[in-house]
Amino acid sequence: MDLAAAPPALLTRRHLHIAGDWADPSSDDTVPVENPATASIIGEVPAGTPADVDRAVAAARAAFPGWAATAPEQRAAHLDRLHTALAARADEIARTVATELGTPLKLATRVQAGLPLKVLRSMVDLAARPAAEHTVGNSLVVREPVGVVGAITPWNYPLHQVVAKVAPALAAGCTVVLKPSELTPLTAYLLFDAITDAGLPPGVVNLVPGTGPVVGEALAAHPDVDLVSFTGSTATGRRIAHLAAERIARVSLELGGKSANIVLADADLPTAVKVGVGNALLNSGQTCTAWTRMLVHRDRYDEALDLVAAAVAGYRLGDPFDPATRLGPLASAAQARRVRDHVDRALADGARLVAGGPDAPLPPQGHFVAPTVFADVHPDSALAQEEVFGPVLAVIPFADTDEAVAIANNSRYGLAGAVWSADPDAALAVARRMRTGQVDVNGGAFNPLAPFGGYKQSGLGRELGAYGVEEFTELKAIQR
């Protein structure tokens, strides 16, 4: 890969961002940053400590009263300036994500850089018009900012997931301490460069990079953090919830998924398969909402498998900066090993390999896994129940709508899903029966103003839109 395409000045960052300034960390320890397409170390960031978390939380606590008292239109003006500063870095953001995560540059430009800008733009508008106070009997009901927010974010969408927490928290009047993923921390530094340029008040947003067991746990357990907002694995979310529960602190958790894509017998099959495969393979399958279970009516099953195999064959693996690449590497060697283990287990469990698999050709270096499709997957098997978080699709037949819904709901997760049918009313009826936080009907577009979050072990709370802002507020009743 030609790393000249990436921003070399940003490959190593030496500081934290606390109280409006770049600050020296309390330790000389660092976290290496890898390029997963080449398996080479490209830089490093500070390995934050609990002492660093203490400093950042103290700065956020000191800034909270002033920021909470700032007029909504002024908070909106700050976010508007941040949007302008971040938009000016869109190309740099896309190249950085392509380098430290491996997302193909075209996708990184459209999604990794473009989507968070749309979300931030929506929060500018929402900050300017907060939820109205209302009267219930003799009570005036108001919403107030919850306080200091600890935001712990994942590596798969390293700017979007940050903006989806930081922007609504700021719009609500909260202050924030951010711990980005140690796998993709460089993108967060671009956000803080924009925060500096935008002139946000000191301490309103603070940055402490580092590992989850050190910085993440210190933030989740900190007595001066009023709400912990986390996106990541269900296992880590469970740990964070325990730490917060020890001090009766609120949590917002956006966790795993095993989403079902139901293709009814009358569906436009070529479109349903094309979009379904694209969704399952988006970001190399490293997407919590990926439709990793494709449920197809038995009457169309063989035809669907032929279409799936043809669609997957069009996904070329390779250099994220090559315009022909459609599928980049997985984020780390550990993640690639985990996905390969799922593939091996599916074969051992008797699933039928349709495409890809352990013997498929791969680039000579980097953490690549071939896009892989299994047919005849049993609904109770590990492949149908566990989140793989890689480019692996399970195709499952069903006999009727009731069986399709039962299979879809046969999961401890409930984050996303899809339904395809020539009858929009029939598709909507199925969508209503699915126990999941969001469902796309016939390819309905993602809506950044709609509530985002899951049922069951997919999490607690909602992000995005007015619902996301409300997550960072407390309700107060004033009796008169």
C-alpha positions in Angstrom: 0.0 0.0 0.0 1.2 3.5 -0.7 0.9 5.2 2.7 1.6 8.5 1.0 -2.1 8.6 0.4 -2.7 8.7 4.2 -1.9 11.7 6.4 1.5 10.9 7.8 1.6 13.9 10.2 -1.3 12.2 12.1 0.3 8.7 12.5 1.7 9.5 15.9 0.0 11.7 18.5 1.6 12.5 21.8 -1.0 14.2 23.9 -4.3 14.0 25.6 -6.9 16.8 25.2 -8.0 18.1 28.6 -9.7 21.4 29.6 -9.4 22.8 26.1 -5.7 22.1 25.7 -3.3 19.5 24.5 -1.9 18.0 27.7 1.0 15.7 28.5 -0.1 12.2 29.6 0.9 11.0 33.1 2.8 8.0 31.7 5.3 7.5 28.8 3.5 4.3 27.9 2.0 4.2 24.4 -0.5 2.2 22.4 0.7 1.1 18.9 -1.6 1.8 15.9 -1.6 -0.8 13.1 -2.5 -0.7 9.5 -4.5 -3.9 9.2 -4.1 -4.1 5.4 -0.3 -4.5 5.8 -0.1 -5.7 9.4 2.5 -3.0 10.0 2.7 -0.5 12.9 2.1 3.0 11.6 2.2 5.1 14.7 1.2 5.4 18.4 -0.9 7.3 20.9 -0.6 7.7 24.6 -1.8 4.9 26.9 -3.9 6.8 29.3 -4.0 6.0 33.0 -6.6 6.3 35.8 -4.8 9.5 36.8 -5.4 10.9 33.3 -9.1 10.0 33.6 -9.3 11.8 36.9 -7.9 15.0 35.3 -10.3 14.8 32.3 -13.4 14.1 34.5 -12.4 17.0 36.8 -12.2 19.3 33.7 -15.6 18.1 32.5 -17.1 18.6 35.9 -15.7 22.1 36.2 -17.1 23.0 32.8 -20.5 21.5 33.3 -22.4 24.3 35.1 -21.4 26.9 32.5 -22.1 24.7 29.5 -25.5 23.5 31.0 -26.5 27.2 31.5 -25.5 28.2 28.0 -28.5 29.2 25.9 -29.6 26.5 23.4 -29.0 28.8 20.4 -25.4 29.3 21.6 -24.8 25.6 22.1 -26.1 25.2 18.5 -23.7 27.8 17.2 -20.8 26.0 18.8 -21.9 22.7 17.2 -22.3 24.5 13.9 -18.7 25.7 14.0 -17.6 22.2 14.9 -19.5 20.9 11.9 -17.7 23.4 9.6 -14.3 22.5 11.1 -15.0 18.8 10.8 -16.3 19.0 7.2 -13.1 20.7 6.2 -11.3 17.5 7.3 -13.6 15.1 5.5 -11.0 13.8 3.0 -8.4 13.5 5.8 -10.9 11.6 7.9 -11.6 9.1 5.1 -7.9 8.5 4.5 -7.2 8.1 8.2 -10.0 5.5 8.6 -8.8 3.7 5.4 -5.4 3.5 7.0 -6.1 2.5 10.6 -9.2 0.4 10.0 -8.9 -0.7 6.4 -12.3 0.5 5.1 -12.0 1.0 1.3 -11.5 4.7 0.6 -14.7 5.1 -1.4 -16.8 3.6 1.4 -14.8 5.5 4.0 -15.6 8.8 2.2 -19.3 8.1 2.0 -20.0 6.5 5.3 -17.1 6.9 7.7 -16.7 10.6 7.0 -20.1 11.5 5.5 -22.5 9.9 8.0 -21.1 11.5 11.1 -21.3 14.9 9.4 -25.0 14.3 8.7 -25.6 13.3 12.3 -23.7 16.4 13.6 -25.7 18.6 11.3 -29.0 17.2 12.8 -27.7 17.9 16.3 -27.1 21.5 15.4 -30.8 21.9 14.7 -31.9 19.9 17.7 -29.6 21.9 20.1 -31.3 25.1 19.0 -34.8 23.7 19.8 -34.7 21.6 22.9 -37.7 19.6 24.1 -40.4 21.9 25.3 -41.4 22.1 28.9 -44.9 21.0 29.5 -47.5 20.9 32.3 -49.1 17.8 33.9 -51.7 18.8 36.4 -50.0 21.2 38.8 -46.5 20.1 37.7 -44.1 21.7 35.3 -42.1 18.9 33.6 -38.6 19.9 32.4 -35.6 18.2 31.0 -32.1 19.0 32.3 -28.7 17.7 31.3 -27.6 14.6 33.1 -24.1 15.9 33.8 -20.7 14.5 32.9 -20.8 11.7 30.3 -18.2 9.0 29.8 -18.2 8.0 26.2 -16.5 4.7 25.3 -16.5 4.0 21.5 -15.6 1.1 19.2 -13.3 0.8 16.3 -15.7 -0.2 13.4 -17.1 3.3 12.8 -14.5 5.4 14.7 -16.0 8.8 14.0 -19.7 8.1 13.6 -19.9 6.3 16.9 -18.1 9.2 18.6 -20.3 11.9 17.0 -23.4 9.8 17.9 -22.5 10.2 21.5 -20.6 13.5 21.8 -23.0 15.6 19.7 -26.3 14.8 21.4 -24.6 15.0 24.8 -23.4 18.5 24.0 -26.7 19.5 22.5 -28.4 18.4 25.8 -26.0 20.6 27.8 -23.7 17.8 29.1 -19.9 17.7 29.1 -17.9 14.7 27.9 -14.8 12.6 28.4 -14.1 10.4 25.4 -12.2 7.1 25.3 -11.9 6.0 21.6 -11.0 2.5 20.7 -7.3 1.7 20.9 -7.5 0.1 17.5 -8.6 3.3 15.7 -7.6 6.3 17.9 -6.2 8.5 15.1 -9.6 9.5 13.8 -10.6 10.8 17.2 -7.6 13.1 17.1 -9.0 14.7 13.9 -12.2 15.4 15.8 -10.3 17.1 18.5 -8.3 19.2 16.0 -11.7 20.3 14.8 -12.9 21.0 18.3 -9.9 23.2 18.9 -10.5 25.1 15.7 -14.2 25.5 16.5 -13.3 27.1 19.9 -15.5 25.0 22.1 -15.3 26.1 25.8 -12.5 24.5 27.8 -13.4 21.2 29.4 -16.6 20.7 27.5 -15.1 17.7 25.6 -12.0 15.9 26.7 -9.9 13.0 25.2 -8.1 10.2 27.0 -7.0 7.4 24.7 -5.8 4.1 26.0 -7.0 0.5 26.6 -10.4 -0.6 27.7 -9.2 -2.4 30.9 -7.4 0.7 32.1 -9.1 3.9 30.7 -12.5 2.4 30.0 -12.9 0.8 33.4 -11.6 3.9 35.2 -14.2 6.0 33.3 -17.1 3.6 33.8 -16.3 3.4 37.6 -15.6 7.1 38.1 -17.8 8.6 40.9 -18.0 11.9 39.0 -19.3 10.4 35.7 -23.1 10.7 35.7 -23.8 8.5 32.6 -21.6 6.0 30.7 -22.4 5.7 27.0 -20.8 2.6 25.5 -20.9 0.9 22.1 -19.2 -2.4 21.6 -19.5 -6.1 22.5 -22.2 -7.4 24.8 -19.6 -8.9 27.1 -17.9 -5.6 27.6 -21.2 -3.8 27.9 -22.1 -6.2 30.7 -18.9 -5.3 32.5 -19.5 -1.6 32.2 -23.0 -2.0 33.4 -21.7 -3.7 36.5 -19.2 -1.0 37.2 -21.8 1.7 36.8 -24.3 -0.2 38.9 -21.9 -0.2 41.9 -22.5 3.5 42.2 -26.1 3.6 40.7 -25.0 5.5 37.6 -26.9 5.4 34.4 -25.7 3.6 31.3 -26.6 3.7 27.6 -25.4 0.5 25.8 -25.4 -0.1 22.1 -24.2 -3.7 21.8 -24.2 -6.7 19.5 -26.6 -8.0 16.8 -27.5 -11.0 14.8 -30.0 -9.4 12.5 -32.4 -11.3 10.2 -33.2 -10.4 6.6 -36.5 -12.0 5.7 -37.1 -12.5 2.0 -40.8 -13.5 1.4 -41.9 -15.6 -1.5 -43.2 -12.7 -3.6 -40.1 -10.4 -3.0 -38.1 -8.9 -5.8 -35.4 -11.5 -5.3 -32.5 -10.1 -7.2 -32.8 -6.7 -5.4 -33.3 -8.3 -2.0 -30.3 -10.5 -2.4 -28.0 -7.8 -3.8 -28.9 -5.3 -1.0 -28.8 -8.1 1.6 -25.4 -9.2 0.6 -24.2 -5.6 0.5 -25.5 -5.0 4.0 -24.0 -8.2 5.4 -20.5 -7.4 3.9 -20.5 -3.6 4.7 -17.3 -2.6 6.3 -16.0 -6.2 5.9 -19.0 -7.4 8.0 -17.8 -5.3 11.0 -21.2 -3.7 11.5 -23.4 -4.3 14.5 -26.6 -4.0 12.4 -25.4 -6.3 9.6 -28.1 -8.6 8.3 -26.0 -11.7 8.8 -29.0 -14.2 8.6 -30.7 -14.2 5.3 -34.1 -16.1 5.6 -35.5 -17.1 2.3 -38.8 -18.8 1.4 -38.2 -22.4 0.3 -39.9 -21.8 -3.0 -37.1 -19.3 -3.9 -34.2 -20.8 -1.9 -32.1 -22.4 -4.6 -32.5 -19.3 -6.9 -31.5 -17.1 -4.0 -28.4 -19.1 -3.3 -27.3 -18.8 -6.9 -27.8 -15.0 -6.7 -25.9 -14.8 -3.4 -22.9 -16.7 -4.8 -22.8 -14.4 -7.8 -23.1 -11.3 -5.7 -20.4 -12.3 -3.3 -18.0 -13.1 -6.2 -18.1 -9.4 -7.1 -16.5 -8.3 -3.8 -12.8 -7.9 -4.5 -10.5 -8.0 -1.5 -7.4 -5.8 -1.4 -5.7 -2.4 -0.7 -8.2 0.1 0.7 -6.7 2.8 -1.5 -7.3 0.8 -4.7 -10.5 2.0 -6.3 -11.3 -1.6 -7.4 -11.4 -2.8 -3.8 -14.8 -3.5 -2.3 -13.7 -5.4 0.8 -10.9 -4.4 3.1 -9.2 -6.3 5.9 -10.6 -7.0 9.4 -9.5 -4.6 12.1 -6.9 -6.8 13.8 -5.2 -10.2 13.7 -7.3 -11.3 16.7 -10.6 -10.3 14.9 -9.5 -12.2 11.8 -8.7 -15.3 13.9 -12.1 -15.1 15.6 -13.9 -14.9 12.3 -12.0 -17.9 10.9 -12.8 -19.9 14.0 -16.5 -19.2 13.3 -16.1 -20.4 9.7 -14.4 -23.6 10.9 -17.1 -24.3 13.4 -19.8 -23.8 10.9 -18.2 -26.4 8.6 -17.9 -28.8 11.5 -21.6 -28.2 12.4 -22.6 -29.3 8.9 -23.4 -26.0 7.2 -23.0 -26.1 3.4 -20.3 -23.8 2.0 -21.6 -21.7 -0.9 -18.8 -19.2 -1.3 -15.5 -18.3 0.2 -14.4 -20.4 3.1 -11.0 -21.2 4.6 -9.4 -22.2 1.3 -10.4 -19.0 -0.7 -7.5 -17.0 -2.0 -6.4 -13.9 0.0 -4.0 -11.0 -0.4 -0.5 -12.0 0.7 -0.4 -9.7 3.8 -2.9 -8.1 6.1 -5.8 -9.4 8.2 -8.1 -10.5 5.4 -10.9 -13.0 5.5 -12.7 -14.0 2.3 -16.4 -13.2 2.1 -18.1 -16.5 3.0 -21.6 -17.8 2.6 -23.2 -20.9 4.2 -26.5 -22.5 3.3 -28.7 -24.9 5.2 -27.7 -23.2 8.5 -29.7 -24.6 11.5 -31.4 -21.7 13.3 -30.0 -23.0 16.7 -26.4 -23.4 15.5 -23.6 -21.2 16.6 -23.4 -19.5 13.2 -27.0 -18.5 13.5 -26.8 -17.4 17.1 -23.4 -15.8 17.7 -22.3 -12.4 16.3 -19.4 -13.1 13.9 -18.5 -9.5 13.1 -16.9 -10.5 9.8 -17.9 -11.1 6.2 -19.9 -14.3 6.9 -23.5 -14.8 5.8 -25.8 -17.6 6.9 -28.7 -18.5 4.6 -31.7 -20.2 6.2 -34.8 -21.5 4.5 -38.4 -21.1 5.9 -41.7 -22.6 4.9 -44.1 -19.8 5.9 -44.2 -16.3 7.5 -44.8 -17.7 11.0 -41.7 -19.8 10.7 -39.7 -16.8 9.3 -40.7 -14.6 12.2 -39.9 -17.4 14.7 -36.4 -17.9 13.3 -35.8 -14.1 13.2 -36.8 -13.8 16.9 -34.8 -16.8 17.9 -31.9 -14.7 19.1 -30.7 -13.1 22.3 -30.1 -10.0 20.2 -32.5 -7.6 18.7 -30.8 -4.7 17.0 -31.9 -4.6 13.3 -33.5 -6.5 10.5 -35.2 -6.4 7.1 -38.3 -7.6 5.3 -38.8 -7.9 1.5 -42.2 -8.4 -0.1 -44.1 -7.2 -3.2 -46.9 -6.4 -0.7 -45.8 -3.4 1.5 -48.6 -4.1 4.0 -47.6 -7.7 4.4 -43.9 -6.6 4.9 -45.0 -4.0 7.5 -47.0 -6.7 9.3 -43.9 -8.9 9.5 -41.7 -5.9 10.6 -44.1 -5.3 13.5 -43.7 -8.9 14.7 -39.9 -8.7 14.7 -38.4 -8.2 18.2 -35.7 -5.7 17.2 -35.0 -2.0 17.4 -35.2 -1.2 13.7 -36.4 -2.9 10.6 -35.9 -1.9 6.9 -38.8 -2.7 4.6 -37.9 -3.2 1.0 -34.6 -1.5 1.4 -35.8 1.6 3.3 -33.0 4.1 3.7 -31.2 4.7 7.0 -32.7 7.7 8.9 -30.3 9.5 11.2 -33.2 11.2 12.9 -34.9 8.0 13.9 -34.1 6.2 17.3 -31.2 3.7 17.0 -30.8 0.9 19.5 -31.8 -2.6 20.4 -34.0 -5.0 22.3 -32.7 -7.8 24.6 -28.9 -8.1 24.7 -28.4 -5.6 22.0 -28.5 -2.9 24.6 -30.2 -0.2 26.6 -31.3 3.2 25.4 -31.4 4.9 22.1 -29.1 7.1 20.0 -29.7 9.6 17.1 -32.3 12.3 16.6 -34.3 13.8 19.5 -34.3 10.4 21.1 -30.6 10.5 21.3 -30.6 13.9 22.9 -33.2 12.8 25.5 -30.8 10.0 26.5 -28.5 12.6 28.1 -31.2 14.3 30.1 -33.0 14.0 33.4 -36.7 14.6 34.0 -37.7 17.0 36.7 -41.2 17.7 38.0 -41.8 21.1 39.6 -45.1 21.2 41.5 -46.8 24.6 41.6 
